């Protein structure tokens, strides 16, 4: 079998017209309004970008502050729960039953009878037999 090669023809260039085609060009003065509209549009776009950037930054600050507030609230709730437990424990200890239990736990014994003390007017008690118990001992 013999492989055949395709026949290649040389590229044909289009013939140039005898006269060059005239361009449809004219001289136009620069329009000042186009520059002003471009500057205004650029200014609006930059201002919008800056405003959106500021809003995003404020939102990030708000989210971070909210996280700190939530952490502080959780800490406050834990302290309040501990305060409630301590307050209940203090109320139990300050009650008559709590004082009685504390006295028994420290080794105090119950009195055999209840003695009610009444106030005495000053000067109605007899002087102590051994002298002043608070005076320095002479020795």
Buried (B, 14 or more C-beta within 10 A) or exposed (E): EEEEEEEEEEEEEEEEEEEEEEEEEEEEEEEEEEEEEEEEEEEEEEEEEEEEEEEEEEEEEEEEEEEEEEEEEEEEEEEEEEEEEEEEEEEEEEEEEBEEEEEEEEEEEEEEEEEEEEEEEEEEEEEEEEEEEEEEEEE
